Amino acid sequence: MPMRCKTHPTLPPSPPPPPPPHRSAAAPPRCCRRPSSVPATSGAQTNNRDFRVGSFFDAAQYRSGARVVVLGPTVATTLFGGPATALGQTVQINHAPFRVIGVMQSYGQQLDKTAVMPLTTARKYIVGPGIGVGHTLNQITVEAPQQTEVPAAMNEVTSILDARHHITDPARKDFQVQSLGRRLTTFNQIVGIITVFTPAVAAISLIVGGIGVLNIMLVSVTERTREIGIRKAIGATNRAILEQFLIEAVVLAGLGGLIGIGVGAGLSTLVRIIAPAIDPGTGIFAGFAPVLSALAIVVSFGISIAIGLVAGGYPAYRAARLLPIQALRYQ
């Protein structure tokens, strides 16, 4: 299970691992098209991902700055129709051709939309020779063979870094070792809280909306008492009066529901537009864009109608039970 180990840039970092460092391009390149930018990570990384086809670049390609690139599965599918057909093809980044030597396994969301090249290659053709020179190593990602071995791996990494950084007092550590399992537990707790409170907020909103419809209909019945008396005097039945006020309550609640659906759809569209622009380099927020389904619209409108029926029931019953003579005397 992966875990992250971070070091502060102020103290000497531990040496980079043996495999060559690389640059991760978060935005997928476009074949035969000039990309607006090719962002990359600021520190060296060791690849620990599995490959669907091909392989990672080797030490010789790293030292020579070879124009090779490894694609995520989404990029390979978008440009070439699939991982198998992408292998050996050429993509153009910053007017320079790059040969595809591998396609990584799917990891989900934005990790599948990356393109990886050697750091030396990125300095030559993408970011310039000064990038990465003299920069400190600020992050190492380590993957344990089994989830049960994560605690032991964390202890081993901590011991190695303590020795290399000459740390004898645990309170003066200049790095942190974090397990993704621990972060996942925290994330699940947050999701659980949101899952509990979101229906509660929705229920409160429905109750407030129902009370609003109830008050409006009660005021309407009071103000139209003489009208109700006249209608009953000329032959209107209790059922007709009841249906009239129920229909009015349902229409009122339905209009409110349609307005709410419209506002929700507008906000969803706005988030989908803004989310990719928040972080154009990695596009992390683009994966969280809300989707407004037809089922959600139908259910929301149905709940609005139900609220109208429930909230308008008592005012309609009260209007239907008015005696004509009492209603005509009302001033």
N, C-alpha and C positions, 0 to 999 in steps of 0.2 A: 504494500500500500504506500503511495508516495507521501513524502513529508518534506517540509521546507526548512532550510537552515539559513539564517540571515546573519551577516556580519556587518558591523558598523564600519563606514569608510574611513574613520579616523585612525584605526589601528591597522597594522600590517595584516593583510588577509592570508588565508591559507592558499597554497599553490593550486592552480587549476588542475582538474583531473586529466589523465593521459589522453583521452580521445580529443580530437580537435574541436575548438569552439566554433560556433556558427551563429549566424544572424537569422532571426525568425521574422519573415515578412508577414505582418498580420493581414494586410490587404492582398487579395489574390491578384497576380499579374494578369494582364490581358494580352493575348497572343496578337502580335502585329498591331498593337495599339499602345500609345504612350501612356503609362500610368501617371496619375497626379503625384503620387508619393509611394515610397516603399519603406514603411516604418520597420525598425528592427530593435531587438532588445539591446540594452546597454552593457550587459555582462556576458561572459563566456558561459556556455551551457554544454552539457553532455547529453547527447540524444539517448533516450531510453524508451522510444516508441517502437512498436512492431510495424512491419511493412507488409502491405498487401502484395505489391510487386516491386521489383528492383531492390535497391539497398541505399544506405546512407553513404555520403562521400567519405573517402578515406584520407589518411594523413598526407599522402602525396598530393591529392587534389587540394587539400587545405594549404599546404606549403606553396604550391604553385599558383594559387588563386584561380583555379579552374572555373570556367563558366558553366557550372552545373547547379541544378536546383532540385530540391525534393518538394513535392506538392502534397497538400492535404487532399483527401478524397473528393471534397466538394469542388475544389479548384479543378482537379483533374476531370471531373464529370462535366463541369461547366465549359471548359475549354475544348476537351477532346472526346466527350461522350462517355468516358469511363476510365478507370485506372489502367486497364490492360492496353488500351489504345494510346494512353498518354506516355507510356514508357518509350524513351528514345526520341520523342518529339521535341520541338524547339519552341520556346516562348521568348518574347522580346520584352525586356525590362530596361528602361532608360536607354533605349536605342541599341542595347547590346543583346545578342542572342544567347540564350541559356538552354543547355540540354537537360531534359528531364531524366534523372537516373533512378528515381524511386517515387512511389506513392505510399503514404502512410496509412495505417489502419484507421478506421473511424473511431474518434473519441467523443464526438458529439459537439454541437453548437459551433462556436468560433474556432475551436481547435482544428476543425476540419477545413477551415477556410484560410489556412496559412501556407506560405511558401518559404522554404528554408534553404539558405545558401551558406558557404563558408564565410567566416569573418573576413579573411583576406580578400575574397572576391567582392564582398560588399564594400570594402575600403577602396577597391580599384574602380568599381563601376557604379556604385550607388551613393554612398555617404561620404566618400573622401578619405584620404590617408590619415587624417588626424583623429578620426573617430575611434574610440576604443584604446588608443595609445596612452598608457599610463593610468588608465582607469582601474579602480579597485574592484575586486570581486565582491559583490554584495549579496549573492544568492547561490545556493547549491540545492538542487533537487535530487533526492536519493529515493530509490524504490526498493523495498524489501521483497524477497521472493514470495512470501506468504504474509497474510494479514497478522497472523499470530506472532510473526517475527519482528513486527514494527517496534515494540518496546525495546527489544534487544538491540535493534539497529539504531534507535535513537540514543541509547546509552553508549553504543560504540562510537557514533559520530561525536557525541558530546566529549567523550574521553580523548578522541583524536584532536579535536579543536582545542580542548583545554591544554593538551601537551604542546601543540604548535604555537598557541598564543601565550604560553607560560602563565596560565591562570591557576592559582592555588586557592583563591578565595571565591566560592560560588557567587557571592554577592557582587563581585566585580567582573562578571562575565561581559564580554563585548559582543555576544551573539545570542541568538535565540533558536531553539530547536522546536519546531511545531509539527504536529502530526495532522494530516488531513482528516483522519478519523475524528480527532478532537474538534476540528473546525466544522466537520460535517454534523457532529452532535449539536454544536451550538446553532448551526444553521437550521437543523430540524426543530430545535426548541423554538427558534424565532418563527418558523413556519407554523408550528403548532399553536403559538400564541395568536398569530394572524388568523389561522383557521377558526379559532374559537371566537375572536372578537369581531371578525368581519360579519358573520351571521347576526351577532348581537347588535352591531351598528345598523345592519339592514332591518332588523326587527324593530328597533327603536324608530327608524325612519318611517316604516310602515305604520306604526302606532300613531306617530305624530301626524302623518298624512291622513289617517283615518279619523283622528279627532278633528282635524281641520275640516274634512268633508262633513262630519257630523254637525259641527257648529254652524257651518254655512247652511245646511239643510234645515236645521232648527230655526235659524233666523228667517229663512225663506218661508217656512210654514207659518211662523208668527206674522210676518208681513202680509201674507196672502190669505189670512183667515177669512176675510169677507169674500174673497174670490172663491174660496172653497165652499162657503155657505151658499153663494149664488149658484154654483155648479150643482150642488146637491139639491137645491130647491127646484131646479129645472130638470132633475132626473138622473144626475150622475151617481153611479153606485160607489160603494166603498172600495170595491176592487179597482174601478177606474182611477180613483184618487190615489190609491196605493201604487198602482202601476206608473202613474204620472210622475210621482216624486221619486220612485225607485229608478226610473229611466233618467231623470235629471241627475240623480246622484251618480249613476253609472257613467253618464256622459262627462260629468265633471271630473270624476276620478280617471276616466279613460284619457281625457285631454291632458291631465297632469302626467299620466304614464307616458303618453306620446312625447310630451316635452322632455321628460326625463330620459327617454330612449334617445331622442335627438341629441341632447347634451352629452350623453354617454358615448354615442357614436362619434360626435365631433371631437371629444377629448381623446378617444382611441385613435382616431386619424391623426390628431395633432402629435400624440406620443410616437406613433409610427414614423412621422416625418422628422421629429426632433431627435429621437433616440440615436439614429446613426450619426447625426451631427455632433452629439455630445463627445464622442470619442472616435473620430474617423480613422484613427490609426489601427485600433484593434477591433472596433465594432462590437464590443462586449455588450453594450446596452441594446443593440439591435435585436439580440436574441430574446429580449424580454418585452418586445412590443405586444400590446394586448390585441386580442382577436375577438371581434363581436360576432358571434354566431347567430344564425337564424333562430335556433332553439332558445337562446337567451332572450332574444327580442320577443318571441311568442310567450315565453314564460313570464317575462316582466309585464307585458300587456295583460296577460291573464290575471296576474296578481293584482294589478291596478283595478280591473273590473271587479274582482272579488272584494277588494277593499271598499269599492263603491257600493256594492250590494250590502255588505255588513254595516258600513257606517250610515247608509241611507235607510236602513230597515226601520229603525225606531222613529225617525222623523216622518217617514211615509206612513207608518202605522198610526202615529199620532194624528196626522192630517186626515186619514181615512176614518178615524173614530170621532171626529168632530160632529156635533149635532148641528143641523142647518140653522135652527133658531138661535143657538148660542153664537154660531159663527157670524150670522147677520147682525147681531147686536155688538159685535166687537168693534171698537173704535181704534 
